[in-house]
């Protein structure tokens, strides 16, 4: 029960790594607001864990502001914010990625961190405490060919984490990131281009532990970094990747 009495928002919480984080947080005693662009998915996970659900487009300022209002109605104070929502483009040569795809990747993966900071940091500062977790990627540390601008967006997220951490530390707000390798999530097919046994074997050959990340892996790492046990940890980008970045 390391998160007993805590309140949390998890964006992209309706599936994949986000749902794994929601389940772990709830098991550790937190009250969780599951936020997702797919309200039905968010509601399904919320119903499963006894949490709250809200629809949000993390790339839209008005939508994120509405989420902050929903969180205040549900919880009052917010202790933990997890920026998990993310997308990728298909594996493509860097000079052939469509501009719309580039813009969407940076809006969802990068601008969202700014928008949630604008919406939630002032109240965390006022209460003198809070934990923010950004779900980045090994792609931001050890880029894969043809995932070029997705790689860059996750590298941005890691730098943003460190910039936020050093600025918010005096206010009692910690900011960390986790860097998963690809996992059994809706994005896996997009990372590989196509989901075939051959593609999976090639991808897995780059992971020393020999398996994909799981939602449970992400939930375990997230629960620790957002708990008081990690009170001396801020600004890290924790690799949860089975040795991918070695």
Backbone torsions as a table, in degrees:
resi	resn	phi	psi	omega
1	UNK	NA	45.7	-175.2
2	UNK	-69.9	-13.5	178.3
3	UNK	-113.7	20.5	-178.3
4	UNK	-58.7	130.6	179.2
5	UNK	83.7	-3.0	-179.2
6	UNK	-88.8	153.7	173.3
7	UNK	-116.2	146.2	-174.2
8	UNK	-147.6	149.9	168.1
9	UNK	-116.9	135.6	173.5
10	UNK	-123.2	112.9	175.6
11	UNK	-79.8	151.5	-173.5
12	UNK	62.3	28.9	-173.6
13	UNK	-81.8	0.3	-176.3
14	UNK	-84.2	-6.5	-179.0
15	UNK	-162.3	170.8	170.2
16	UNK	57.2	-140.1	-178.2
17	UNK	-59.6	-37.9	-179.3
18	UNK	-60.6	-43.7	178.6
19	UNK	-64.7	-36.7	176.7
20	UNK	-63.2	-38.8	178.0
21	UNK	-67.6	-42.2	177.9
22	UNK	-58.2	-47.0	-177.1
23	UNK	-64.0	-41.9	-179.8
24	UNK	-68.1	-44.0	178.7
25	UNK	-58.6	-43.5	-179.6
26	UNK	-64.9	-42.8	178.2
27	UNK	-62.0	-27.7	179.5
28	UNK	-90.2	6.4	171.5
29	UNK	103.5	0.8	-178.3
30	UNK	-81.0	153.5	166.8
31	UNK	-94.7	127.1	-169.5
32	UNK	-123.0	134.1	170.1
33	UNK	-99.5	115.4	-179.1
34	UNK	-88.4	115.1	-177.3
35	UNK	-113.1	131.2	-177.5
36	UNK	-157.4	152.2	175.6
37	UNK	-68.0	-23.9	176.2
38	UNK	-97.3	98.4	-175.0
39	UNK	-63.8	-37.2	179.6
40	UNK	-61.5	-41.6	178.7
41	UNK	-65.9	-42.7	178.2
42	UNK	-61.4	-42.9	-178.2
43	UNK	-66.5	-36.8	179.6
44	UNK	-63.2	-44.1	178.8
45	UNK	-68.6	-41.6	178.9
46	UNK	-61.0	-42.3	178.5
47	UNK	-62.7	-37.6	-179.2
48	UNK	-63.2	-39.5	-173.3
49	UNK	-103.5	-3.1	-177.4
50	UNK	76.7	33.0	-179.7
51	UNK	-106.2	-167.0	177.5
52	UNK	-106.5	159.4	179.0
53	UNK	-131.1	148.9	176.0
54	UNK	-151.3	146.8	175.0
55	UNK	-90.0	138.0	177.5
56	UNK	-151.2	140.3	165.7
57	UNK	-103.7	105.4	-171.4
58	UNK	-68.7	-11.5	178.7
59	UNK	-92.0	1.0	-176.7
60	UNK	-116.2	121.9	-175.1
61	UNK	-60.6	-43.2	-178.9
62	UNK	-64.9	-36.9	179.5
63	UNK	-67.2	-40.6	178.4
64	UNK	-67.8	-37.9	175.9
65	UNK	-61.6	-40.8	177.4
66	UNK	-64.4	-36.6	177.3
67	UNK	-63.3	-41.5	178.7
68	UNK	-61.2	-39.5	177.8
69	UNK	-66.6	-40.2	177.9
70	UNK	-63.4	-38.3	178.8
71	UNK	-65.8	-39.5	178.8
72	UNK	-65.2	-38.7	177.8
73	UNK	-65.9	-39.3	-175.7
74	UNK	-76.6	-40.6	-168.8
75	UNK	-121.8	-25.2	-165.7
76	UNK	80.7	-105.3	179.1
77	UNK	-78.3	146.7	176.2
78	UNK	-114.0	129.2	-179.1
79	UNK	-95.9	-35.1	-171.1
80	UNK	-135.6	133.2	173.4
81	UNK	-123.7	125.4	176.8
82	UNK	-113.7	113.4	175.5
83	UNK	-88.0	87.5	-175.9
84	UNK	-104.2	-27.6	-176.2
85	UNK	-56.2	134.4	-180.0
86	UNK	-163.8	159.8	176.9
87	UNK	-140.5	170.6	175.3
88	UNK	-136.7	168.3	166.8
89	UNK	-98.7	164.1	177.7
90	UNK	-69.3	152.8	176.8
91	UNK	-54.8	119.7	-171.6
92	UNK	-151.7	142.1	172.3
93	UNK	-53.7	141.7	-169.8
94	UNK	-59.3	-30.3	-178.9
95	UNK	-88.1	4.5	179.8
96	UNK	-115.9	0.0	176.9
97	UNK	-68.6	128.6	-179.3
98	UNK	-66.0	145.4	-177.5
99	UNK	-60.0	-38.5	178.9
100	UNK	-62.6	-38.9	179.0
101	UNK	-67.2	-41.8	176.8
102	UNK	-58.9	-49.0	-177.7
103	UNK	-61.1	-40.3	-178.1
104	UNK	-68.3	-41.2	178.3
105	UNK	-59.8	-45.5	-177.5
106	UNK	-74.7	-28.9	176.4
107	UNK	-67.3	-45.9	-176.1
108	UNK	-77.7	-41.4	-174.2
109	UNK	-86.1	-27.0	-174.3
110	UNK	-115.7	-58.0	-178.3
111	UNK	-56.5	-33.2	-179.6
112	UNK	-58.8	-36.7	180.0
113	UNK	-65.5	-40.0	174.7
114	UNK	-63.4	-45.6	-176.3
115	UNK	-65.7	-41.7	179.0
116	UNK	-70.6	-34.0	175.9
117	UNK	-62.3	-45.1	179.8
118	UNK	-61.0	-35.3	-175.8
119	UNK	-82.5	-33.7	-169.8
120	UNK	-113.2	-26.7	-175.8
121	UNK	-62.7	-40.1	-178.4
122	UNK	-55.2	-41.0	-179.5
123	UNK	-74.3	-33.4	174.8
124	UNK	-64.6	-42.2	176.8
125	UNK	-60.0	-44.1	-177.4
126	UNK	-63.7	-35.0	-179.9
127	UNK	-87.3	-7.2	175.6
128	UNK	72.7	22.0	-178.6
129	UNK	-164.0	155.0	176.4
130	UNK	160.7	157.4	176.5
131	UNK	-132.8	128.2	176.8
132	UNK	-116.4	132.8	178.2
133	UNK	-125.2	123.5	177.1
134	UNK	-102.5	126.9	178.2
135	UNK	-88.6	100.1	-179.6
136	UNK	-92.2	-132.9	-177.2
137	UNK	-172.2	154.8	169.9
138	UNK	-60.0	-22.8	178.0
139	UNK	-61.2	-25.9	177.9
140	UNK	-81.6	-9.7	-180.0
141	UNK	-111.2	-37.4	-177.9
142	UNK	-138.0	82.2	-170.2
143	UNK	-62.2	143.6	173.9
144	UNK	-95.8	140.8	176.4
145	UNK	-57.5	144.9	173.9
146	UNK	75.0	-2.5	168.8
147	UNK	-106.7	28.2	-170.1
148	UNK	-39.8	-61.3	-174.0
149	UNK	-80.1	-25.6	168.9
150	UNK	-63.9	-46.3	175.4
151	UNK	-51.2	-48.6	-176.4
152	UNK	-63.7	-37.2	179.8
153	UNK	-65.4	-36.3	179.7
154	UNK	-77.0	-31.0	171.1
155	UNK	-63.1	-39.9	175.1
156	UNK	-58.9	-43.7	-177.3
157	UNK	-62.6	-38.7	179.0
158	UNK	-66.2	-44.3	177.4
159	UNK	-64.6	-40.1	177.0
160	UNK	-60.5	-39.4	178.3
161	UNK	-58.6	-46.5	-179.0
162	UNK	-67.5	-39.8	178.7
163	UNK	-64.7	-42.7	177.9
164	UNK	-65.0	-41.4	-176.7
165	UNK	-61.9	-46.1	-176.2
166	UNK	-70.3	-30.3	-179.7
167	UNK	-79.8	-34.6	-174.0
168	UNK	-94.5	-10.6	-179.0
169	UNK	-55.2	-43.8	179.3
170	UNK	-62.6	-18.5	179.5
171	UNK	-92.8	2.9	179.1
172	UNK	83.0	13.4	-178.9
173	UNK	-106.5	122.6	178.1
174	UNK	-97.8	144.3	-180.0
175	UNK	-134.4	122.1	179.1
176	UNK	-133.5	170.5	176.4
177	UNK	-132.8	153.8	167.3
178	UNK	-117.8	146.8	-176.6
179	UNK	-122.6	89.1	177.0
180	UNK	-78.1	154.4	162.4
181	UNK	-84.1	170.8	-178.0
182	UNK	-56.0	147.9	-178.5
183	UNK	-136.9	-177.8	179.0
184	UNK	-77.9	74.4	-179.4
185	UNK	-129.7	171.9	178.4
186	UNK	-60.5	-17.6	-179.1
187	UNK	-85.6	-10.7	-172.9
188	UNK	-57.7	-45.7	-179.4
189	UNK	-60.6	-38.8	179.6
190	UNK	-64.9	-39.6	178.5
191	UNK	-62.7	-39.5	-174.4
192	UNK	-88.1	-15.7	-175.6
193	UNK	89.5	-44.1	173.1
194	UNK	-152.9	149.4	-177.0
195	UNK	-99.8	95.0	178.1
196	UNK	-127.8	158.8	176.9
197	UNK	-56.1	-36.4	-179.6
198	UNK	-67.6	-44.6	178.8
199	UNK	-63.7	-40.6	179.1
200	UNK	-63.5	-44.5	-179.3
201	UNK	-62.3	-41.0	178.5
202	UNK	-64.2	-42.8	179.9
203	UNK	-65.5	-46.1	-177.5
204	UNK	-65.8	-25.4	-179.9
205	UNK	-65.8	-15.8	178.9
206	UNK	-92.4	0.1	-177.7
207	UNK	-112.8	107.2	-174.6
208	UNK	-53.5	-38.9	-179.9
209	UNK	-70.6	-20.2	169.5
210	UNK	87.0	19.4	175.0
211	UNK	-146.8	165.5	176.5
212	UNK	-77.2	160.3	169.1
213	UNK	-64.8	149.9	176.8
214	UNK	-117.7	159.0	173.9
215	UNK	-56.2	-33.1	178.8
216	UNK	-66.7	-39.5	176.3
217	UNK	-57.4	-45.4	-177.9
218	UNK	-68.4	-39.3	178.6
219	UNK	-62.4	-41.8	-179.6
220	UNK	-63.4	-46.4	-179.5
221	UNK	-66.3	-41.6	-178.8
222	UNK	-64.6	-42.2	-178.7
223	UNK	-61.3	-40.8	178.1
224	UNK	-65.2	-50.6	-175.2
225	UNK	-65.2	-26.7	-179.4
226	UNK	-94.1	-0.6	-179.5
227	UNK	-93.5	167.8	177.9
228	UNK	-67.9	-16.7	175.6
229	UNK	-62.4	-24.7	-179.7
230	UNK	-101.9	28.9	-173.2
231	UNK	-64.0	-17.1	178.4
232	UNK	-102.3	10.1	-176.9
233	UNK	-113.1	118.9	173.9
234	UNK	-149.9	146.7	178.0
235	UNK	81.8	11.8	-179.5
236	UNK	-91.5	154.3	170.5
237	UNK	-119.2	91.6	-172.0
238	UNK	-78.1	121.3	178.2
239	UNK	-78.8	117.3	177.0
240	UNK	-118.3	71.5	-159.6
241	UNK	-138.2	11.3	179.4
242	UNK	60.8	24.4	178.2
243	UNK	90.9	8.0	-178.4
244	UNK	-53.3	-37.6	-173.5
245	UNK	-91.9	2.8	178.5
246	UNK	-66.4	NA	NA
